[in-house]
C-alpha cells in the first residue's frame, strides 16, 4: 500500500485487509513522505504483527513507494491496494484461488465499484478475457483495473517493477510491461474504488502526458526505456486528446 496524505481514508483501507477471509497475508504500508497525520492514523494498527509501516524520506510518487514495499515483502504474490480503496472480504481468497487453478497466470484483477463524495458505489466493468486484456494493452488502453490486481512476485521483478519516471501512469507502464504474460479479471466486484468526480482538467492532461511516455518506453517497435518525462516533447495532439476525453466524460456535469 502506497500512502500519501491519507489520514482520512487509510484506516478503512487497512481494516478491509484485516477483514479478509484469507488470513495468511502481510501488509506493508509505505508512507510517501506525507505532510498530514497519515503516520498517526496508522499507529493503532501496528499492534497487528502482520502490518508494517515505513515512512519514506522524500516524496517520490506511488510507483516508488510500491517498489519499496515490494523490496520488503516476503510473499509469492503482491496484492495492490491504494490507501483510499476498500478490498471486499473475499478478494484475496478468490484471486489466489484463480492462481492455484492456473499456474500460468501472472496477474489477476477483478471488477470495481466506484464511490466517493459524489455517491456510489457504482459498478465499473472491465474485460475478463486474457486475450482481450493483452490486446487492449498492446493498443495502448488500460484494460485491467490496477488497484484490484494481485501480481505474481517473480513476474513483477522480471519486468523491473514500477517505472518511477512515469508519474500518474506507473500502473499503466507496469501492465504494459506485463502484457505478454497471462492476465485475467474475475467477474466479481472485489474492490470499492474511491474516485473524484469530475476529475480536474489539469490532472487529465498530466496523466495523458505520462501515459504517452509509458507507451513510448514500452512499445513493441523501437522502445525507449530510458526516456524521461522532463525531456519528452509535449505533443499538442496528446493534450488535445486528453482534453476531448475529459470534455466528453465530465463536461456535462460542470
Helices and strands as residue ranges (DSSP letters): E 2-3, H 10-18, E 27-31, H 38-43, G 44-47, E 51-55, H 62-72, E 77-79, E 86-87, H 91-101, E 105-116, E 119-124, H 130-138, G 146-148, E 150-152, H 153-158, H 170-177, E 182-194, H 201-218, H 236-250, G 251-253
